[in-house]
Amino acid sequence: MSDLRDLYQEVILDHSRRPRNFRKIEDARATVGYNPLCGDRLTLYVQVEDGVVRDAGFQGVGCAISTASASMMTEAVKGKSVAEAEQLFEQFHRMVTAPPDEVLDTEELEKLQVFSGVREFPARVKCASLAWHTAHAALNGVEETSTE
């Protein structure tokens, strides 16, 4: 289990240091997400055409977990229908908020499973879920969201 945890930490650090899709997208829906507890703030840009997320990007400042989560979330939702992206949000949220001793089937989350250990650290759950709450808001037409 230690090797798996080390791998998960490496993936998170990689996405934190070299976030994917860290860019503004012109002519995209922009939604601001903010975590007042730690100061993480991001603007998420999504382009939705014909009910499909065609592109996603983000800009902002945050801790390693917050940045990595935003990076991986933008990769995960591109090409998905809005309904599929919403389902990913629900699965991700369930994974990071479940009690640490609860056995979960996270196979469908694929690479996003790297965040499963966050549920052992309640103070970090909001860091991991900020981008996801922001995506949920963006896909539902909300311009600003907060994870208080």
HUZISUL-V838729 format. One record per backbone hydrogen bond with DSSP energy under -0.5 kcal/mol. CO is the residue of the C=O (numbers start at 1). NH is the residue of the N-H. If there is no record, write none. Layout:
# HUZISUL-V838729
<<CO/NH> <CO/NH>>
This chain:
# HUZISUL-V838729
<<1/5> <2/6> <3/7> <4/8> <5/9> <6/10> <7/11> <8/12> <9/13> <10/14> <11/15> <12/16> <13/17> <14/18> <16/19> <19/22> <21/23> <21/58> <24/26> <25/28> <29/46> <31/44> <32/145> <33/42> <34/36> <34/147> <35/38> <35/39> <40/35> <41/61> <42/33> <42/44> <43/59> <44/31> <45/57> <46/29> <46/48> <47/49> <47/54> <47/55> <49/52> <51/82> <52/49> <52/54> <53/79> <55/47> <57/45> <58/23> <59/43> <61/41> <63/67> <64/68> <65/69> <66/70> <67/71> <68/72> <69/73> <70/74> <71/75> <72/76> <73/77> <74/78> <77/80> <80/53> <81/85> <82/86> <83/87> <84/88> <85/89> <86/90> <87/91> <88/92> <89/93> <90/94> <91/95> <92/96> <93/97> <94/98> <99/102> <102/104> <104/106> <106/109> <107/110> <109/112> <110/113> <111/114> <112/115> <113/116> <115/118> <116/119> <117/120> <118/121> <121/124> <121/125> <122/125> <122/126> <124/128> <125/129> <126/130> <129/133> <130/134> <131/135> <132/136> <133/137> <134/138> <135/139> <136/140> <137/140> <137/142> <138/141> <143/32> <145/34>>
